Amino acid sequence: MRKVSITIFIIFLLGIAFISKEKNKEVSDIKEVVRFLCSDEIKDREYKTDGNKKVEEYINNLYKEINLQYVFEESYFSSFSYNGMKLNNIIGKISGENNKKAIIITAHFDAWCNGAVDNASGVSAVIEIARNLKKFSETNKLNVDVIFLMANAEMAGFIGSKDFVAKLPSLGYESAYNINIDCIGIKDSYNSNGLGLKNISHIDESEKLYSEIKEVLAEENIDYVDDFSTEKSKLSYEQGQGVSDYISFEEKGYPNIHIAQKGLGKFILNENDKPNLIDYRKIKNLSEAISKYIEKRTADLLSSTAAQYYNLWV
């Protein structure tokens, strides 16, 4: 009897070990992106550093691996000048059935110090969404173009995203909207708040975007509150300013949503913003939810009643 009990206990432990290994495997790509961006090799991702250039190349290679399409010419790099320096946004896309409309998913990759929460977390989420949608598009046609913009020099005043938005009309889209991801995935042991999803856009169509995203997050059991992520975002909204790259779209009239965790203020813009703060499962879950939101749009927009429900597109 004792031998049987020991055998059952060993099988139980092996089962736990297998489940743990599988869970770690599910988040391994996300973890690797955060690890590299915050590594000693990079040190600092501010726009004027060598680390910033290395991250440009790193994201460029990830886009090649995922096999995204180019947006501008034959390169993922989209160059602009700032303070006498040549900088790059990294931009790729998955083409949809209707190439006159686009979803633009953004995260900035520049940072002060390690910048795990701000914003390696957002970069890893956008890469994960790109992987998910690329796989989805192999057997399904997305209804609209999905553009993945990794913006540079956000912390210098949203310089990279402003350059992209200035170039956006040249792409010929009749309508487009922005999903911006910046500062997510802090462990509950540090910050148990959900996402702060107060509508901080003054554009009417943004309210519907916020409502639709919240609906999907609720379906996927992702915590959020209808509140500002920080006091700074509240003040910026009241003053018609911004705290992340969504503001570049806002200023040119494009509907937008800013996704950030509530109560993040003390965790960013300092040397303690390191990978130990990150819950990779949270990033995985959010990435899957946003991917499902875009996939659901594709399915619903192909139905006869979709235009009535998803009138953001009409």
N, C-alpha and C positions, 0 to 999 in steps of 0.2 A: 504493500500500500504506500509505503514511504517512497519507494522508487517511482511509482506512478505519479505521486504528487510532485516529486522533483522534476520528472519529465514534463509534466503539464506546466510547471513554473518556467522551465527552460524554453518551452515552446511559446509561452506568453511573452517572455523577454525578447525572444527572437522576433515575434510579431511586432512588438513595440519598436524594436530597432529598425525593422523593415519599413514601417509606417513613417518613422522619423527620417529615414534615408530618402524615401519617396517625396516627402514634404520639402526636404532640403533641395532635392533635385528640381522641384517645381519652381523654386525661387532662385536657382543658381545663376541664371542669366542676369536677373535684376541685381543680385548681390555682386556679380562681377563688374557690372557697369559702375556701381557705387564704389566698389573697392578701387578700381583703376582711377577714377576721377579724384579720389581722396588719397591716393598713394603717395609715398615719398618721391616717386619718380616725377609726379606732377607738382607737388608742393603748394602751388598757388595758381588759380585759374583766372586771375584778373586779366583784362584784355591785353595788357602790355607785357605779359610774361611769356617765357618759353613754355610753361605748363599749359597756357591757353592754346598755343600752337599745336602742342602734342594732342590735346583733346580734340581740336579740329580734325586732325588726321585719324584719331581713334573713331570718332563718330562717322567720318567719311567711310572708313573701312567697315563699320557695322552696317551702314546703308548698302554698301556693295554686297555684303554677306546676305542681307535680307532680300536684295535684288529689287530695290525701289527704282522707280523711273526718275529721270531728271526732270527738273522744272524749268531751269534756265540753262539754255545751251546744252553742252555735253559734259556737265559736271554737277556734283552735289554742292560745290562751293559757290556761294554768291558773294562777291567781294564788295566792300565799301571802305571808305577812308574815314579815319577819325584821329584827330590830333597828330596828323602827319603819318599815320600808320595804316597799312593795308590789313584789314580784318576780314573774316569770313563768317557768314551764316552758313549752316549746312542744311540743305533743303532737298527732300525727295517726295515722291508721291506714288499713290496707287490710283490709276485712272478708273473712272466710273462710267456708267452708261450715258449719263448726262454730263458732258464736259463743259457746260456753261455754269455749273454750280459747284461750290467747293466747301468742304469742312477743312479748316486749318488748325492743326493741333500744335501747340507751342510749349516749349520749355527753354529757359536760358541755361547755358552751360558755364558761363563765367562765374567766378566766385572769389570772395576774400577768404583766406585761410583754406581749410579743408572743404567747407561747404557741402557737407553730407546732406543735411536737410535742405539747405539753400545753395544749389538746387540739384545736386546729384540725384536726389529722390525724384524730381520731376523729369529729368533726362531719362532715367531708367524706366519710368512709367511710359513715356512717349515711345521709347525703343520697344518696349513690350507690346504696346498697342499696335505698333507697326508690324511686329512679328505676327500678332494675332490676326490682323486684317489681311496681311499678305497670304497667310494660310487660308483664311476664309475665301479670299478672292480666287484661289486656285480652282474652286468648285462652284463659286457664286459670283455674280457680277455686282459690284457695288453700284448703287444708283448714281452717285456723284463722285467727283474727284476728292480724294483725301490727301492733304498736303501735310507733311511733317517738317516743321520748322524748328531747328535748334538755333536759338538766337544768341548772338554774341553781344557783349558790352551792354547788357541790361542794367548792370549796376552803375554804369556811367551815365544813365539817363535814357534807357530803352533805345539805344542807338541802332542796334541790329534790327530790331522789329520795326522801327520807323523806316529803315531803308527798305525792308521787305514790303511794307504797306505802300511805300511810294512806288514800288515796281509792280505791285499787284494789278493795277489796271491794264498793264501791258499783256497780262495773261488772258484777257478777254472774258472773264467771268461776269455773268449777269447778277449773281448774288453769291455771297460767301459769309461764313461766320467763323468765329474763333473760339476754341476751347483751350484755355491757358492753364497749365499745371505748374505750380510753384510752391514748394515747401509742404510735403506730405509725409505720412508714414512714421511719425514719431511713436515710439513704444508707449504703451499705456502706463508703464511704470514711471515714465518721465512726464507724460502729458496724455491724460485719458480723454481729452476732448475729441469730438468728431470733427468733420470738415465744417468750416465756417462758410456757409453758402448764402449769405445775404446778397441780393442783387445789387451790385455796385455799378451798374450801367444805367445811363440816362436814355438809352435807345429802347423804344417800345418793344421791338421784337426780341430783345434780350430776356425779357420776363418769361416768354414762352420757352426759351432755351433753358433757363434756370429750372422751370417747372418740369420740363421733360427729363432733364438730367436727374433731378431729385426723385422723380418717379422711378427711374431705373435703379438708383442707389437704394431706394427703399425696398425694391424687389430683390436686390442682391444683399440685403441686410448690412449695408454700409452706413455707419453712423454719420449724421450731419445735423447741424442746427441752422435755423434761419437767422443767422447773426454774422456780424463782421468777424473776420479771422483775427484781426488785431485792431487796436485803437487807431493805429496809423492808417489802416485801410478805411476806417470810418471817417476820419478827418479828411483824408484825401478825397473820398467820395463827396463829402459835403463841400469841398473846395473845387470840385471839378478836376481833380488831379488823379494820379494813379500810383500803384505800388508795384506793378509788374507789367509785363509786355502786353497784356490785354488793352492797356490804355492807348497803345499805338493804333489799334483797330477801332477803339471807341472814338478817337479823335477824327477818324475818317468815316464814321457812320456805319461801321460793320458791327452787327450783333455779336456779343461776346459773353463768355462766362469765365470767371476766375476761380480756380479750385485750389484751396489752401486749407491747412489744418488750423483750427481755432486755438488760440493760446500759445502760439509758436514764438512770440517775441523774444523771450529770454534764451532761446536755443540757437538763434542765428546771429550772423555778423560778429562772431567771436571765435576764438581758438578752440572752444569746446564743441563746435559743430562737427562732430566726427561720426563715423559709421556705427559706433556703439549705440547711438540714439535710434537707429533705424529698425523698424519692424518690417521685414521684407514681404511678409504675408499681406500686410496692409496695402503695400504698393501693388502686389499681385492682384489682390481683390479689386482694387480701384481700376487697374488697367483692364481687367476682364469686364468690369461693369461698363466702362466707356466703350470698349470694343463691342459689347453686346448692344449698347445704345445705337452705335453706327450701323451694326448689322441689322438691328430691328428696323431702323429707318429704311434700309434697303428692302426688307421683306414687306413692310407696311406700305411703302410707296409703290410697290408693285400691285397692291390690292386696289379694288375699285373705290374703297372708302378712304384711302390714305390721304388724298389731297385735302379732304375736309378736316381731318384730325391734325395733320402735319402742315398747317398752312404757312409755316415759316418759308416754305419753298415756293409759295405761289403769290 
